């Protein structure tokens, strides 16, 4: 069970959401392709968008869990 949770967390961490490790890989790929780093301001904005996406994903998961617990038949 613990190994399954660890693998799932690793897969989630590799999603290309900027605040996660997959997002950092995406930034590095951008630098590799365009031969210049992304501006600090653009990186900050993308990090904030990524954080908002991650929070929305967590809220959705919690809502689904609570809905299944309280309103399932």
mmCIF file of the N, C-alpha and C atoms, coordinates in Angstrom:
data_MODEL
# 
_entry.id   MODEL 
# 
loop_
_atom_site.group_PDB 
_atom_site.id 
_atom_site.type_symbol 
_atom_site.label_atom_id 
_atom_site.label_alt_id 
_atom_site.label_comp_id 
_atom_site.label_asym_id 
_atom_site.label_entity_id 
_atom_site.label_seq_id 
_atom_site.pdbx_PDB_ins_code 
_atom_site.Cartn_x 
_atom_site.Cartn_y 
_atom_site.Cartn_z 
_atom_site.occupancy 
_atom_site.B_iso_or_equiv 
_atom_site.pdbx_formal_charge 
_atom_site.auth_seq_id 
_atom_site.auth_comp_id 
_atom_site.auth_asym_id 
_atom_site.auth_atom_id 
_atom_site.pdbx_PDB_model_num 
ATOM 1   N N  . UNK A 1 1  ? 0.824   -1.193 0.000   1.00 0.00 ? 1  UNK A N  1 
ATOM 2   C CA . UNK A 1 1  ? 0.000   0.000  0.000   1.00 0.00 ? 1  UNK A CA 1 
ATOM 3   C C  . UNK A 1 1  ? 0.869   1.257  0.000   1.00 0.00 ? 1  UNK A C  1 
ATOM 4   N N  . UNK A 1 2  ? 1.897   1.260  0.823   1.00 0.00 ? 2  UNK A N  1 
ATOM 5   C CA . UNK A 1 2  ? 2.785   2.410  0.896   1.00 0.00 ? 2  UNK A CA 1 
ATOM 6   C C  . UNK A 1 2  ? 3.541   2.615  -0.409  1.00 0.00 ? 2  UNK A C  1 
ATOM 7   N N  . UNK A 1 3  ? 3.952   1.523  -1.047  1.00 0.00 ? 3  UNK A N  1 
ATOM 8   C CA . UNK A 1 3  ? 4.648   1.624  -2.339  1.00 0.00 ? 3  UNK A CA 1 
ATOM 9   C C  . UNK A 1 3  ? 3.710   2.189  -3.404  1.00 0.00 ? 3  UNK A C  1 
ATOM 10  N N  . UNK A 1 4  ? 2.456   1.773  -3.385  1.00 0.00 ? 4  UNK A N  1 
ATOM 11  C CA . UNK A 1 4  ? 1.480   2.279  -4.348  1.00 0.00 ? 4  UNK A CA 1 
ATOM 12  C C  . UNK A 1 4  ? 1.291   3.779  -4.191  1.00 0.00 ? 4  UNK A C  1 
ATOM 13  N N  . UNK A 1 5  ? 1.159   4.243  -2.959  1.00 0.00 ? 5  UNK A N  1 
ATOM 14  C CA . UNK A 1 5  ? 1.004   5.681  -2.692  1.00 0.00 ? 5  UNK A CA 1 
ATOM 15  C C  . UNK A 1 5  ? 2.247   6.436  -3.137  1.00 0.00 ? 5  UNK A C  1 
ATOM 16  N N  . UNK A 1 6  ? 3.412   5.876  -2.891  1.00 0.00 ? 6  UNK A N  1 
ATOM 17  C CA . UNK A 1 6  ? 4.658   6.522  -3.283  1.00 0.00 ? 6  UNK A CA 1 
ATOM 18  C C  . UNK A 1 6  ? 4.769   6.641  -4.805  1.00 0.00 ? 6  UNK A C  1 
ATOM 19  N N  . UNK A 1 7  ? 4.382   5.596  -5.512  1.00 0.00 ? 7  UNK A N  1 
ATOM 20  C CA . UNK A 1 7  ? 4.423   5.638  -6.979  1.00 0.00 ? 7  UNK A CA 1 
ATOM 21  C C  . UNK A 1 7  ? 3.427   6.658  -7.512  1.00 0.00 ? 7  UNK A C  1 
ATOM 22  N N  . UNK A 1 8  ? 2.235   6.697  -6.945  1.00 0.00 ? 8  UNK A N  1 
ATOM 23  C CA . UNK A 1 8  ? 1.229   7.662  -7.377  1.00 0.00 ? 8  UNK A CA 1 
ATOM 24  C C  . UNK A 1 8  ? 1.693   9.099  -7.126  1.00 0.00 ? 8  UNK A C  1 
ATOM 25  N N  . UNK A 1 9  ? 2.332   9.336  -6.003  1.00 0.00 ? 9  UNK A N  1 
ATOM 26  C CA . UNK A 1 9  ? 2.852   10.663 -5.704  1.00 0.00 ? 9  UNK A CA 1 
ATOM 27  C C  . UNK A 1 9  ? 3.961   11.044 -6.686  1.00 0.00 ? 9  UNK A C  1 
ATOM 28  N N  . UNK A 1 10 ? 4.809   10.083 -7.044  1.00 0.00 ? 10 UNK A N  1 
ATOM 29  C CA . UNK A 1 10 ? 5.861   10.346 -8.024  1.00 0.00 ? 10 UNK A CA 1 
ATOM 30  C C  . UNK A 1 10 ? 5.302   10.696 -9.385  1.00 0.00 ? 10 UNK A C  1 
ATOM 31  N N  . UNK A 1 11 ? 4.248   9.988  -9.799  1.00 0.00 ? 11 UNK A N  1 
ATOM 32  C CA . UNK A 1 11 ? 3.614   10.289 -11.087 1.00 0.00 ? 11 UNK A CA 1 
ATOM 33  C C  . UNK A 1 11 ? 2.966   11.666 -11.046 1.00 0.00 ? 11 UNK A C  1 
ATOM 34  N N  . UNK A 1 12 ? 2.281   11.980 -9.973  1.00 0.00 ? 12 UNK A N  1 
ATOM 35  C CA . UNK A 1 12 ? 1.663   13.303 -9.828  1.00 0.00 ? 12 UNK A CA 1 
ATOM 36  C C  . UNK A 1 12 ? 2.720   14.405 -9.852  1.00 0.00 ? 12 UNK A C  1 
ATOM 37  N N  . UNK A 1 13 ? 3.859   14.148 -9.252  1.00 0.00 ? 13 UNK A N  1 
ATOM 38  C CA . UNK A 1 13 ? 4.928   15.137 -9.178  1.00 0.00 ? 13 UNK A CA 1 
ATOM 39  C C  . UNK A 1 13 ? 5.535   15.414 -10.551 1.00 0.00 ? 13 UNK A C  1 
ATOM 40  N N  . UNK A 1 14 ? 5.433   14.482 -11.488 1.00 0.00 ? 14 UNK A N  1 
ATOM 41  C CA . UNK A 1 14 ? 6.000   14.670 -12.819 1.00 0.00 ? 14 UNK A CA 1 
ATOM 42  C C  . UNK A 1 14 ? 5.030   15.311 -13.814 1.00 0.00 ? 14 UNK A C  1 
ATOM 43  N N  . UNK A 1 15 ? 3.829   15.659 -13.365 1.00 0.00 ? 15 UNK A N  1 
ATOM 44  C CA . UNK A 1 15 ? 2.912   16.378 -14.247 1.00 0.00 ? 15 UNK A CA 1 
ATOM 45  C C  . UNK A 1 15 ? 3.527   17.725 -14.620 1.00 0.00 ? 15 UNK A C  1 
ATOM 46  N N  . UNK A 1 16 ? 3.283   18.199 -15.834 1.00 0.00 ? 16 UNK A N  1 
ATOM 47  C CA . UNK A 1 16 ? 3.898   19.466 -16.257 1.00 0.00 ? 16 UNK A CA 1 
ATOM 48  C C  . UNK A 1 16 ? 3.226   20.709 -15.678 1.00 0.00 ? 16 UNK A C  1 
ATOM 49  N N  . UNK A 1 17 ? 2.908   20.667 -14.406 1.00 0.00 ? 17 UNK A N  1 
ATOM 50  C CA . UNK A 1 17 ? 2.371   21.833 -13.708 1.00 0.00 ? 17 UNK A CA 1 
ATOM 51  C C  . UNK A 1 17 ? 3.573   22.593 -13.148 1.00 0.00 ? 17 UNK A C  1 
ATOM 52  N N  . UNK A 1 18 ? 3.692   23.900 -13.428 1.00 0.00 ? 18 UNK A N  1 
ATOM 53  C CA . UNK A 1 18 ? 4.927   24.631 -13.110 1.00 0.00 ? 18 UNK A CA 1 
ATOM 54  C C  . UNK A 1 18 ? 5.419   24.546 -11.677 1.00 0.00 ? 18 UNK A C  1 
ATOM 55  N N  . UNK A 1 19 ? 4.579   24.356 -10.698 1.00 0.00 ? 19 UNK A N  1 
ATOM 56  C CA . UNK A 1 19 ? 5.071   24.341 -9.326  1.00 0.00 ? 19 UNK A CA 1 
ATOM 57  C C  . UNK A 1 19 ? 5.656   22.983 -8.939  1.00 0.00 ? 19 UNK A C  1 
ATOM 58  N N  . UNK A 1 20 ? 5.355   21.947 -9.734  1.00 0.00 ? 20 UNK A N  1 
ATOM 59  C CA . UNK A 1 20 ? 5.867   20.610 -9.466  1.00 0.00 ? 20 UNK A CA 1 
ATOM 60  C C  . UNK A 1 20 ? 7.171   20.373 -10.230 1.00 0.00 ? 20 UNK A C  1 
ATOM 61  N N  . UNK A 1 21 ? 7.790   19.223 -10.001 1.00 0.00 ? 21 UNK A N  1 
ATOM 62  C CA . UNK A 1 21 ? 9.049   18.906 -10.680 1.00 0.00 ? 21 UNK A CA 1 
ATOM 63  C C  . UNK A 1 21 ? 8.882   18.806 -12.186 1.00 0.00 ? 21 UNK A C  1 
ATOM 64  N N  . UNK A 1 22 ? 7.740   18.332 -12.648 1.00 0.00 ? 22 UNK A N  1 
ATOM 65  C CA . UNK A 1 22 ? 7.481   18.275 -14.089 1.00 0.00 ? 22 UNK A CA 1 
ATOM 66  C C  . UNK A 1 22 ? 7.480   19.660 -14.711 1.00 0.00 ? 22 UNK A C  1 
ATOM 67  N N  . UNK A 1 23 ? 7.027   20.640 -13.973 1.00 0.00 ? 23 UNK A N  1 
ATOM 68  C CA . UNK A 1 23 ? 7.060   22.023 -14.450 1.00 0.00 ? 23 UNK A CA 1 
ATOM 69  C C  . UNK A 1 23 ? 8.481   22.546 -14.561 1.00 0.00 ? 23 UNK A C  1 
ATOM 70  N N  . UNK A 1 24 ? 9.339   22.166 -13.623 1.00 0.00 ? 24 UNK A N  1 
ATOM 71  C CA . UNK A 1 24 ? 10.739  22.570 -13.700 1.00 0.00 ? 24 UNK A CA 1 
ATOM 72  C C  . UNK A 1 24 ? 11.410  21.933 -14.908 1.00 0.00 ? 24 UNK A C  1 
ATOM 73  N N  . UNK A 1 25 ? 11.052  20.686 -15.186 1.00 0.00 ? 25 UNK A N  1 
ATOM 74  C CA . UNK A 1 25 ? 11.581  20.024 -16.385 1.00 0.00 ? 25 UNK A CA 1 
ATOM 75  C C  . UNK A 1 25 ? 11.102  20.773 -17.625 1.00 0.00 ? 25 UNK A C  1 
ATOM 76  N N  . UNK A 1 26 ? 9.850   21.232 -17.615 1.00 0.00 ? 26 UNK A N  1 
ATOM 77  C CA . UNK A 1 26 ? 9.308   22.004 -18.724 1.00 0.00 ? 26 UNK A CA 1 
ATOM 78  C C  . UNK A 1 26 ? 10.075  23.315 -18.907 1.00 0.00 ? 26 UNK A C  1 
ATOM 79  N N  . UNK A 1 27 ? 10.426  23.987 -17.800 1.00 0.00 ? 27 UNK A N  1 
ATOM 80  C CA . UNK A 1 27 ? 11.224  25.215 -17.891 1.00 0.00 ? 27 UNK A CA 1 
ATOM 81  C C  . UNK A 1 27 ? 12.600  24.926 -18.477 1.00 0.00 ? 27 UNK A C  1 
ATOM 82  N N  . UNK A 1 28 ? 13.212  23.823 -18.063 1.00 0.00 ? 28 UNK A N  1 
ATOM 83  C CA . UNK A 1 28 ? 14.530  23.468 -18.587 1.00 0.00 ? 28 UNK A CA 1 
ATOM 84  C C  . UNK A 1 28 ? 14.461  23.128 -20.066 1.00 0.00 ? 28 UNK A C  1 
ATOM 85  N N  . UNK A 1 29 ? 13.384  22.477 -20.500 1.00 0.00 ? 29 UNK A N  1 
ATOM 86  C CA . UNK A 1 29 ? 13.216  22.198 -21.921 1.00 0.00 ? 29 UNK A CA 1 
ATOM 87  C C  . UNK A 1 29 ? 13.045  23.485 -22.714 1.00 0.00 ? 29 UNK A C  1 
ATOM 88  N N  . UNK A 1 30 ? 12.326  24.452 -22.143 1.00 0.00 ? 30 UNK A N  1 
ATOM 89  C CA . UNK A 1 30 ? 12.189  25.759 -22.784 1.00 0.00 ? 30 UNK A CA 1 
ATOM 90  C C  . UNK A 1 30 ? 13.560  26.403 -22.974 1.00 0.00 ? 30 UNK A C  1 
ATOM 91  N N  . UNK A 1 31 ? 14.380  26.362 -21.919 1.00 0.00 ? 31 UNK A N  1 
ATOM 92  C CA . UNK A 1 31 ? 15.725  26.927 -22.008 1.00 0.00 ? 31 UNK A CA 1 
ATOM 93  C C  . UNK A 1 31 ? 16.569  26.188 -23.032 1.00 0.00 ? 31 UNK A C  1 
ATOM 94  N N  . UNK A 1 32 ? 16.412  24.890 -23.129 1.00 0.00 ? 32 UNK A N  1 
ATOM 95  C CA . UNK A 1 32 ? 17.171  24.089 -24.080 1.00 0.00 ? 32 UNK A CA 1 
ATOM 96  C C  . UNK A 1 32 ? 16.780  24.431 -25.517 1.00 0.00 ? 32 UNK A C  1 
ATOM 97  N N  . UNK A 1 33 ? 15.495  24.601 -25.771 1.00 0.00 ? 33 UNK A N  1 
ATOM 98  C CA . UNK A 1 33 ? 15.021  24.877 -27.123 1.00 0.00 ? 33 UNK A CA 1 
ATOM 99  C C  . UNK A 1 33 ? 15.339  26.309 -27.546 1.00 0.00 ? 33 UNK A C  1 
ATOM 100 N N  . UNK A 1 34 ? 15.072  27.279 -26.689 1.00 0.00 ? 34 UNK A N  1 
ATOM 101 C CA . UNK A 1 34 ? 15.218  28.683 -27.062 1.00 0.00 ? 34 UNK A CA 1 
ATOM 102 C C  . UNK A 1 34 ? 16.559  29.290 -26.674 1.00 0.00 ? 34 UNK A C  1 
ATOM 103 N N  . UNK A 1 35 ? 17.415  28.533 -26.015 1.00 0.00 ? 35 UNK A N  1 
ATOM 104 C CA . UNK A 1 35 ? 18.774  28.960 -25.633 1.00 0.00 ? 35 UNK A CA 1 
ATOM 105 C C  . UNK A 1 35 ? 18.810  30.204 -24.760 1.00 0.00 ? 35 UNK A C  1 
ATOM 106 N N  . UNK A 1 36 ? 17.713  30.468 -24.051 1.00 0.00 ? 36 UNK A N  1 
ATOM 107 C CA . UNK A 1 36 ? 17.701  31.571 -23.078 1.00 0.00 ? 36 UNK A CA 1 
ATOM 108 C C  . UNK A 1 36 ? 16.709  31.214 -21.981 1.00 0.00 ? 36 UNK A C  1 
ATOM 109 N N  . UNK A 1 37 ? 16.989  31.620 -20.768 1.00 0.00 ? 37 UNK A N  1 
ATOM 110 C CA . UNK A 1 37 ? 16.069  31.290 -19.666 1.00 0.00 ? 37 UNK A CA 1 
ATOM 111 C C  . UNK A 1 37 ? 14.791  32.114 -19.744 1.00 0.00 ? 37 UNK A C  1 
ATOM 112 N N  . UNK A 1 38 ? 13.751  31.559 -19.177 1.00 0.00 ? 38 UNK A N  1 
ATOM 113 C CA . UNK A 1 38 ? 12.484  32.251 -19.069 1.00 0.00 ? 38 UNK A CA 1 
ATOM 114 C C  . UNK A 1 38 ? 12.653  33.405 -18.085 1.00 0.00 ? 38 UNK A C  1 
ATOM 115 N N  . UNK A 1 39 ? 12.008  34.525 -18.351 1.00 0.00 ? 39 UNK A N  1 
ATOM 116 C CA . UNK A 1 39 ? 12.158  35.676 -17.453 1.00 0.00 ? 39 UNK A CA 1 
ATOM 117 C C  . UNK A 1 39 ? 11.612  35.336 -16.071 1.00 0.00 ? 39 UNK A C  1 
ATOM 118 N N  . UNK A 1 40 ? 12.142  36.018 -15.079 1.00 0.00 ? 40 UNK A N  1 
ATOM 119 C CA . UNK A 1 40 ? 11.724  35.784 -13.696 1.00 0.00 ? 40 UNK A CA 1 
ATOM 120 C C  . UNK A 1 40 ? 10.235  36.077 -13.528 1.00 0.00 ? 40 UNK A C  1 
ATOM 121 N N  . UNK A 1 41 ? 9.763   37.147 -14.134 1.00 0.00 ? 41 UNK A N  1 
ATOM 122 C CA . UNK A 1 41 ? 8.352   37.517 -14.008 1.00 0.00 ? 41 UNK A CA 1 
ATOM 123 C C  . UNK A 1 41 ? 7.441   36.447 -14.623 1.00 0.00 ? 41 UNK A C  1 
ATOM 124 N N  . UNK A 1 42 ? 7.810   35.966 -15.804 1.00 0.00 ? 42 UNK A N  1 
ATOM 125 C CA . UNK A 1 42 ? 7.015   34.920 -16.458 1.00 0.00 ? 42 UNK A CA 1 
ATOM 126 C C  . UNK A 1 42 ? 7.033   33.643 -15.625 1.00 0.00 ? 42 UNK A C  1 
ATOM 127 N N  . UNK A 1 43 ? 8.181   33.323 -15.052 1.00 0.00 ? 43 UNK A N  1 
ATOM 128 C CA . UNK A 1 43 ? 8.289   32.129 -14.209 1.00 0.00 ? 43 UNK A CA 1 
ATOM 129 C C  . UNK A 1 43 ? 7.406   32.263 -12.966 1.00 0.00 ? 43 UNK A C  1 
ATOM 130 N N  . UNK A 1 44 ? 7.396   33.458 -12.364 1.00 0.00 ? 44 UNK A N  1 
ATOM 131 C CA . UNK A 1 44 ? 6.556   33.688 -11.183 1.00 0.00 ? 44 UNK A CA 1 
ATOM 132 C C  . UNK A 1 44 ? 5.075   33.538 -11.520 1.00 0.00 ? 44 UNK A C  1 
ATOM 133 N N  . UNK A 1 45 ? 4.664   34.097 -12.650 1.00 0.00 ? 45 UNK A N  1 
ATOM 134 C CA . UNK A 1 45 ? 3.261   34.002 -13.059 1.00 0.00 ? 45 UNK A CA 1 
ATOM 135 C C  . UNK A 1 45 ? 2.888   32.548 -13.303 1.00 0.00 ? 45 UNK A C  1 
ATOM 136 N N  . UNK A 1 46 ? 3.748   31.805 -14.000 1.00 0.00 ? 46 UNK A N  1 
ATOM 137 C CA . UNK A 1 46 ? 3.471   30.401 -14.263 1.00 0.00 ? 46 UNK A CA 1 
ATOM 138 C C  . UNK A 1 46 ? 3.440   29.585 -12.974 1.00 0.00 ? 46 UNK A C  1 
ATOM 139 N N  . UNK A 1 47 ? 4.290   29.923 -12.006 1.00 0.00 ? 47 UNK A N  1 
ATOM 140 C CA . UNK A 1 47 ? 4.273   29.231 -10.714 1.00 0.00 ? 47 UNK A CA 1 
ATOM 141 C C  . UNK A 1 47 ? 2.952   29.484 -9.986  1.00 0.00 ? 47 UNK A C  1 
ATOM 142 N N  . UNK A 1 48 ? 2.452   30.714 -10.052 1.00 0.00 ? 48 UNK A N  1 
ATOM 143 C CA . UNK A 1 48 ? 1.190   31.036 -9.398  1.00 0.00 ? 48 UNK A CA 1 
ATOM 144 C C  . UNK A 1 48 ? 0.016   30.313 -10.064 1.00 0.00 ? 48 UNK A C  1 
ATOM 145 N N  . UNK A 1 49 ? 0.045   30.240 -11.395 1.00 0.00 ? 49 UNK A N  1 
ATOM 146 C CA . UNK A 1 49 ? -0.991  29.503 -12.110 1.00 0.00 ? 49 UNK A CA 1 
ATOM 147 C C  . UNK A 1 49 ? -0.926  28.026 -11.739 1.00 0.00 ? 49 UNK A C  1 
ATOM 148 N N  . UNK A 1 50 ? 0.274   27.479 -11.673 1.00 0.00 ? 50 UNK A N  1 
ATOM 149 C CA . UNK A 1 50 ? 0.441   26.078 -11.289 1.00 0.00 ? 50 UNK A CA 1 
ATOM 150 C C  . UNK A 1 50 ? -0.061  25.805 -9.885  1.00 0.00 ? 50 UNK A C  1 
ATOM 151 N N  . UNK A 1 51 ? 0.205   26.712 -8.971  1.00 0.00 ? 51 UNK A N  1 
ATOM 152 C CA . UNK A 1 51 ? -0.278  26.555 -7.601  1.00 0.00 ? 51 UNK A CA 1 
ATOM 153 C C  . UNK A 1 51 ? -1.800  26.585 -7.564  1.00 0.00 ? 51 UNK A C  1 
ATOM 154 N N  . UNK A 1 52 ? -2.405  27.504 -8.326  1.00 0.00 ? 52 UNK A N  1 
ATOM 155 C CA . UNK A 1 52 ? -3.862  27.574 -8.379  1.00 0.00 ? 52 UNK A CA 1 
ATOM 156 C C  . UNK A 1 52 ? -4.447  26.276 -8.949  1.00 0.00 ? 52 UNK A C  1 
ATOM 157 N N  . UNK A 1 53 ? -3.820  25.728 -9.991  1.00 0.00 ? 53 UNK A N  1 
ATOM 158 C CA . UNK A 1 53 ? -4.290  24.466 -10.565 1.00 0.00 ? 53 UNK A CA 1 
ATOM 159 C C  . UNK A 1 53 ? -4.183  23.325 -9.558  1.00 0.00 ? 53 UNK A C  1 
ATOM 160 N N  . UNK A 1 54 ? -3.088  23.294 -8.831  1.00 0.00 ? 54 UNK A N  1 
ATOM 161 C CA . UNK A 1 54 ? -2.893  22.243 -7.838  1.00 0.00 ? 54 UNK A CA 1 
ATOM 162 C C  . UNK A 1 54 ? -3.906  22.352 -6.698  1.00 0.00 ? 54 UNK A C  1 
ATOM 163 N N  . UNK A 1 55 ? -4.176  23.560 -6.256  1.00 0.00 ? 55 UNK A N  1 
ATOM 164 C CA . UNK A 1 55 ? -5.176  23.765 -5.201  1.00 0.00 ? 55 UNK A CA 1 
ATOM 165 C C  . UNK A 1 55 ? -6.564  23.368 -5.690  1.00 0.00 ? 55 UNK A C  1 
ATOM 166 N N  . UNK A 1 56 ? -6.892  23.719 -6.947  1.00 0.00 ? 56 UNK A N  1 
ATOM 167 C CA . UNK A 1 56 ? -8.189  23.318 -7.492  1.00 0.00 ? 56 UNK A CA 1 
ATOM 168 C C  . UNK A 1 56 ? -8.303  21.805 -7.600  1.00 0.00 ? 56 UNK A C  1 
ATOM 169 N N  . UNK A 1 57 ? -7.216  21.132 -7.962  1.00 0.00 ? 57 UNK A N  1 
ATOM 170 C CA . UNK A 1 57 ? -7.226  19.671 -8.027  1.00 0.00 ? 57 UNK A CA 1 
ATOM 171 C C  . UNK A 1 57 ? -7.456  19.065 -6.643  1.00 0.00 ? 57 UNK A C  1 
ATOM 172 N N  . UNK A 1 58 ? -6.825  19.638 -5.619  1.00 0.00 ? 58 UNK A N  1 
ATOM 173 C CA . UNK A 1 58 ? -7.019  19.136 -4.260  1.00 0.00 ? 58 UNK A CA 1 
ATOM 174 C C  . UNK A 1 58 ? -8.443  19.385 -3.770  1.00 0.00 ? 58 UNK A C  1 
ATOM 175 N N  . UNK A 1 59 ? -9.001  20.550 -4.065  1.00 0.00 ? 59 UNK A N  1 
ATOM 176 C CA . UNK A 1 59 ? -10.376 20.855 -3.661  1.00 0.00 ? 59 UNK A CA 1 
ATOM 177 C C  . UNK A 1 59 ? -11.346 19.899 -4.348  1.00 0.00 ? 59 UNK A C  1 
ATOM 178 N N  . UNK A 1 60 ? -11.120 19.620 -5.625  1.00 0.00 ? 60 UNK A N  1 
ATOM 179 C CA . UNK A 1 60 ? -11.974 18.683 -6.341  1.00 0.00 ? 60 UNK A CA 1 
ATOM 180 C C  . UNK A 1 60 ? -11.895 17.284 -5.732  1.00 0.00 ? 60 UNK A C  1 
ATOM 181 N N  . UNK A 1 61 ? -10.705 16.848 -5.389  1.00 0.00 ? 61 UNK A N  1 
ATOM 182 C CA . UNK A 1 61 ? -10.547 15.523 -4.792  1.00 0.00 ? 61 UNK A CA 1 
ATOM 183 C C  . UNK A 1 61 ? -11.241 15.446 -3.431  1.00 0.00 ? 61 UNK A C  1 
ATOM 184 N N  . UNK A 1 62 ? -11.092 16.476 -2.615  1.00 0.00 ? 62 UNK A N  1 
ATOM 185 C CA . UNK A 1 62 ? -11.746 16.489 -1.307  1.00 0.00 ? 62 UNK A CA 1 
ATOM 186 C C  . UNK A 1 62 ? -13.263 16.526 -1.466  1.00 0.00 ? 62 UNK A C  1 
ATOM 187 N N  . UNK A 1 63 ? -13.756 17.329 -2.409  1.00 0.00 ? 63 UNK A N  1 
ATOM 188 C CA . UNK A 1 63 ? -15.196 17.393 -2.650  1.00 0.00 ? 63 UNK A CA 1 
ATOM 189 C C  . UNK A 1 63 ? -15.731 16.025 -3.075  1.00 0.00 ? 63 UNK A C  1 
ATOM 190 N N  . UNK A 1 64 ? -15.039 15.361 -3.989  1.00 0.00 ? 64 UNK A N  1 
ATOM 191 C CA . UNK A 1 64 ? -15.483 14.041 -4.431  1.00 0.00 ? 64 UNK A CA 1 
ATOM 192 C C  . UNK A 1 64 ? -15.494 13.044 -3.282  1.00 0.00 ? 64 UNK A C  1 
ATOM 193 N N  . UNK A 1 65 ? -14.489 13.094 -2.427  1.00 0.00 ? 65 UNK A N  1 
ATOM 194 C CA . UNK A 1 65 ? -14.450 12.195 -1.280  1.00 0.00 ? 65 UNK A CA 1 
ATOM 195 C C  . UNK A 1 65 ? -15.611 12.455 -0.322  1.00 0.00 ? 65 UNK A C  1 
ATOM 196 N N  . UNK A 1 66 ? -15.855 13.729 -0.033  1.00 0.00 ? 66 UNK A N  1 
ATOM 197 C CA . UNK A 1 66 ? -16.955 14.055 0.877   1.00 0.00 ? 66 UNK A CA 1 
ATOM 198 C C  . UNK A 1 66 ? -18.316 13.749 0.261   1.00 0.00 ? 66 UNK A C  1 
ATOM 199 N N  . UNK A 1 67 ? -18.468 13.997 -1.030  1.00 0.00 ? 67 UNK A N  1 
ATOM 200 C CA . UNK A 1 67 ? -19.733 13.701 -1.703  1.00 0.00 ? 67 UNK A CA 1 
ATOM 201 C C  . UNK A 1 67 ? -19.997 12.199 -1.694  1.00 0.00 ? 67 UNK A C  1 
ATOM 202 N N  . UNK A 1 68 ? -18.967 11.417 -1.925  1.00 0.00 ? 68 UNK A N  1 
ATOM 203 C CA . UNK A 1 68 ? -19.149 9.964  -1.908  1.00 0.00 ? 68 UNK A CA 1 
ATOM 204 C C  . UNK A 1 68 ? -19.454 9.467  -0.494  1.00 0.00 ? 68 UNK A C  1 
ATOM 205 N N  . UNK A 1 69 ? -18.864 10.115 0.508   1.00 0.00 ? 69 UNK A N  1 
ATOM 206 C CA . UNK A 1 69 ? -19.069 9.685  1.896   1.00 0.00 ? 69 UNK A CA 1 
ATOM 207 C C  . UNK A 1 69 ? -20.469 10.026 2.387   1.00 0.00 ? 69 UNK A C  1 
ATOM 208 N N  . UNK A 1 70 ? -20.942 11.258 2.087   1.00 0.00 ? 70 UNK A N  1 
ATOM 209 C CA . UNK A 1 70 ? -22.201 11.708 2.655   1.00 0.00 ? 70 UNK A CA 1 
ATOM 210 C C  . UNK A 1 70 ? -23.413 11.504 1.763   1.00 0.00 ? 70 UNK A C  1 
ATOM 211 N N  . UNK A 1 71 ? -23.250 11.551 0.448   1.00 0.00 ? 71 UNK A N  1 
ATOM 212 C CA . UNK A 1 71 ? -24.407 11.518 -0.439  1.00 0.00 ? 71 UNK A CA 1 
ATOM 213 C C  . UNK A 1 71 ? -24.496 10.259 -1.290  1.00 0.00 ? 71 UNK A C  1 
ATOM 214 N N  . UNK A 1 72 ? -23.701 9.264  -1.000  1.00 0.00 ? 72 UNK A N  1 
ATOM 215 C CA . UNK A 1 72 ? -23.805 8.040  -1.791  1.00 0.00 ? 72 UNK A CA 1 
ATOM 216 C C  . UNK A 1 72 ? -24.989 7.214  -1.311  1.00 0.00 ? 72 UNK A C  1 
ATOM 217 N N  . UNK A 1 73 ? -25.561 6.470  -2.232  1.00 0.00 ? 73 UNK A N  1 
ATOM 218 C CA . UNK A 1 73 ? -26.723 5.664  -1.831  1.00 0.00 ? 73 UNK A CA 1 
ATOM 219 C C  . UNK A 1 73 ? -26.391 4.203  -1.755  1.00 0.00 ? 73 UNK A C  1 
# 
